[in-house]
C-alpha cells in the first residue's frame, strides 16, 4: 500500500512528521513525503519529494502552494493521504473524489491558537476563529481518520469523527540518552529549545537570569518581527548564548551542556492543555524541568518529581526555581533521573508509533 504525507508549511526534516511518523510507517508501507521548497531525497526509507514555489504571503501559501501540493499528490497516486496543515483541508474533497483515503493530522487546536495570533487584528480574532472552526469541523467529518497531537484536541474531534486518535509527540526512546553524569556539568548552563515568541515566555526568562550566575542557551528562531531587538535590550541578555535554529545533533549537544530546561509558556488557551515536546525531551535527556504551573503540567512534572512548576508571568519565581536547582545538584540529579524513568515507561515514541501503525491498519481495512 502506498501512503503519502503532505505538508505545505513544515520543514523537510520536521521531527513529528519525518523522524517519527513517516519513518515509523516506512518500515511497513511505501511512504512518500511531499514538502515545499526542500530537496528530493530518501531518508529512513521515506521518499521525500519537493515542490518549488515562490510565495511572499500567507494568502499565496494558502492558494498557490496548496494547488502545487495537490498536483504533486495526484501524480504520486497513493492509497492514503496524510495531511499536516489546516490549509490542506481544501484538497480533501478532491482527493476523496479520486477514491483516496485521507487522514488529517491536527498538530494544534487551531481555533484557540488564532485567539493569540498577533498578525490577526484583535477585534477580528473571535470571528476568524469561529469561521475556521466551522470549516475545520465540516471537513473533518469527511476524513477517513483524524490524528491529534494531544488528548485534549482528540476529545474535540471525537464528537465529529469517531475514527479519531491522539498520537502524542513524545521523544524517540533513547535518542536523547546522553550518558553525561550530572555532576560532570560544572558550568551553570540552562537552556530553552524551540521557537521563540513573547507568549512562550522569552521576556520573563531573560529577566529571570538578570541576577543569576548562569548562561542561558537559546536554540531556536525568533518568530516575531522586532522581538529579538526588544529582548536584546534587557540586562539579562548579556548572559544569553543565541544559537538560532539547530539540527537534532546540535540540540543533543545543548542538552549535554545544560543543567536544566525551561518551558515557561504563558497561560493562553492554546497552551494550558498542550503537551510541548521540549518538556519531554528535557526529561529524556535527564534535565530537571522548570515549567508553567498549569494543572496538566503539574500532574506530570511535580507529581513525578521531575522539576518545578512556576508562574510563567513572574520572573522572580523562575529565578527562584533556577537558583534552587543550581544550588541543590543532588535534588536536580534526582529530578533528571525521574524524568528519564518516566519517559522510558510512559512518554515515548515507541508507544505512540504502535498506536499509529494500528490506526493505519484500521484505515487500510475500511
N, C-alpha and C positions, 0 to 999 in steps of 0.2 A: 504494500500500500504506500502511496506517495502522499506525503504531507508537506505543507508549505506555510511557514511563518512569515508574516508581513509586518514591517514597521516603516512608518513614514517619518518618525521623529527620533527614534533611539539610535545610539551609536552602534557600529558594527559589532563590537565586542561587548555589548551590554551584558552584565553579569546574569541577570534573571533570564533574559531571552536566549542568549547564545550559550553561555557557560553552564547554565543549569538546565533549562527546558529543552532547547534544541539538542544539546549534547547528550542528554539522557535519552531522548526519543530516537536519536540517530543510531543507537545501539540495536534498535529493533525495526526501524522504519527508514525508508528512503526519505531523507529530510533536506528540505531547501529553506533557506532564509533569504528573503528579499529585503534589502536595505537601500537607503538613498544616499548618493554621493559617497559611497565607500569604494571597495575594490572586490573583484571576484577572487575567491579563494576557497579551499577546502579546509575546514577547521574542525577537529574532533569528529571527522566523518560527516560534517554538515556542509552542504554545498551552498556557499554564500554567493548571491547574485546581486549586483548593484545596478540601480538605475540612476543615471546622471540627470540632474535638473538644477538649473539656476533659478533661485527664487529669493525674493527680498522681503517678504512679509508673511504673516500668518495666513492671510487670505489666499496667497499663492500656494502656500503649503497645503491648505485645505482643498484647493481646487486642482491646480496644475500638477502638484506632486502626487496627489491621490489618484489622479487619472493615469499617470505613468505607472504607478504601483499596480493598479487594476490591469492595465495592459500586459505587464510582465507576468502577473499571476495567472492570467488566462493562457499565456504562452506556455507556462510551466505545466498546466493541466494536471494539477494534483487532485487527490480524492478528498482531502480535508484541508481547509484553510484556517489558520490560527492568527487572528488579528490582534495587534498590541496597542493600537492608538484609537482614541474616540473618533477622529476624523475618518477613519477607515470604515466606520459603521455605514457610510454612504455607499459602499460597494457590496454590502451583504446581499441586498436584493438581487443584484446582477449575478453574483456567484451562486446564489440559490436557484436562480432561473436556469443555470447550467447544470443543475442537479449535483451541486457540490455541497459538502457539509462544512459548516462554519462554526468556529469556536471564538468567542470574544473573551479576551484576557483583560480583566479590569484591574489595572495597577493602582488606581486612585479612585476615591469617591468623588468623581468629577463635579457634580453639582455643589457639594460642600467646598471643594477646592476653589471653585470660581468665586465664592464669597470672600476669599482673601487675595484674589489676583490684583496686583497693583496696576496692571495695564488696562483693567476694565473700570470705567467710571463707577465710583462707589454707589451712586444713585441708581445705576442700572444693574448692579450685580445680582440682586434677588430676582429680577425679571429674567435676566440671561440664564441664571441657574435653573429657574423653573422651566424655561423653554427647553434647555438642553436635557434636563432630567426627563421631560416628557418624550423627547425624541429618542434618548438612550433607552428608555423603558420599552418604547414601541418596537425598536429594532431588536432588543434583547430577546423579546418573545419569539422572534423568528429564527434565532440562532439554535443550532443543534446542541450547544453546550455553552455554559458560562464558567470561566475560571476567575476567581478573585484572589487578590493578594493578602486579604485578611478575613477572619471570620465575621467581623462587623460588616464589611461590604457584602460578603456572602449572604448574610441574612436579608439584606435589602433585595438582592436579585432572586433569592429563592421564591419570593412572592410572585415573581414574573416568569420564572423558568425553573421548573422542578429539577432540571438537569444542571444544577449549579454546585460547584465545589470550591473550597478555598485551597489554594496551593501557596503556602506561605514562603516568603523569600528568605529562608533560613540559610545559614552558611553551609558550604560544602564541607562535609566531615573531613577533618584532618588537614584541610588546605592551609589553615592558619595556625596549626600547632607549631610553635616556634622553637621549643627546646632551649629557651633562654631563661635561666634561673632568675627569679625576680630580684634576688639580692645582687645580681651582677649589673643591674641597671643603676649605675652610680649617679648619672645626671638626672636632674629633676625635669624630665621632659614629659609633657602631656600632649594629647592630640585631639583634633577634630577632623574626621574624614567624611567628605560628602560635599554636595552643593552648598554654597554659602549665600544666605539671604538674611534679612532682618528677622523674619519670623522663625528662622531656625536658630536664633539666639546669638548671632555673632557679636553684636554690640555688648551684650551682657557678659559674654565670655571674655572679651578683650578687657573690659572694665574690671572683671574679677581678678585678673592677674596683675593688676597695677602695682600692688604692694608685695607680691609674692616673688620668691627666688625660684622662678620656673622659666622654661622655654616652651612656648606653645607652637606645635607644628600644625599648620593648616594644609590639608591635602584635598583640594577641590577648587572649582572655579567660582568666582563671584558671579552671581546670576542676575544681579540688578544693576542697572546703569548708575554710576556715581557712588555706589556703596563702598567700594574699596577706598576711594578718595576720602570718604567720610570717616571710615573706620581707622584709616591710617593716621588721622589727626589725634586719635586717642592716645593717652600717655602710655597705656599698656602695649601699644603696637610695637615698641622697640624690643619687646620680648617675643615677638612672633617671627617664626620662620615660615614664609609662604611658599608652597611648592606648586600651586596650581593643580590642574588635573594630572593624576599619576596613574600608571598602569597597575595591574594586580601585584606584580613583583615589588614595585616600589611601595605599595600600600603595606605589604608584608614587612618591608624594611621599616616603615613608620611604626608599626606595632612592635617590632623588635626593640626599638629605642624607647618606647613610651612606658610610663608608669601607670597611666590611666587614660580612659577615653571619655569624651564629653558628648552627650546627646541631649542638650537642654533646649528642646524646641518649645516655642510659645504655645500656650493653651488655646489654640484656634480649633474650630470644629473639625477640621480635616486631620488634626494630629492626635487628639486625645484618645482615639481608638485605633491609631496606626501601630504597626509593628516595624519600626525602621530597621533595615538590615544592619546599619552600623552598630546598633546596640548589641546585636547578637554576634557580630564579627568581633567587637571588643571582647566579649565573653569568650569566644572561641580562641582568641589569641592570649587568653589568660590575664586580661586587663580588668581591674575593677572599673565599674561604670558609674559616672555621675550623670543622672538622668532627670528629666522633668518629673514632678510629683503627681503625675496622672494616676488615677486609681488602677488602671490596667498595668501600667509600668511598675507601680509599687508592688503589685501582686507578683510580678516576675523578678524584679531586682531586689527589693527589700525582703520579701518573704523567703527568697532563696539565698539571701546574704551574699549577693554578687556586687553590691555597690551601695551608693547613697542617692536618694531622690531629694530634689530641692525645688524650690520655687524658681522657675526659669527666668522670671522677670526681676529677680532680686540678686544682683551681682554679689552682695555680701554673703548670701547663702552659698553661692557657688564657690566663693573664696574660702569659706569655712570648710566646705567639703573637700576641696583640693588640698588645703592645708592639713586636714585630718589624715588623709591618705598618704601624703608625703611624710608626715611626722610619725605615722604608725605603719611601717613597712610590713610587719608581721600580719597585721589585720588586712592590709591591702593584698598581700600574697594569698591569704586565705580566701578573700573575696574572688580573686582571679581564679584560684583553683576550683571554687564553687561554680564559677561561670563555665569553665571548661566541662565540668561534670554535667551541668545542666544541658549544654549544647549536645554533648555526646549522647545523652539519654533521651532528649525531647526535641530540642530546637535545631534540627539539622536537615540538610537537603536529602539525605538518604531516605528519610521517612516521607518527605514531600514528593520525591521523584517516584516512589512506589505508588502514591496516590495518583500522580499524573499519568503513569502508564496504565493503571487500572481504568482511569477515566477515558483514555483513548481506546482501550479495548471495548468499552461500552459504546462509545461513539461509533466505532467501526461496525458494531453489530446492529446499529439502528437501521 
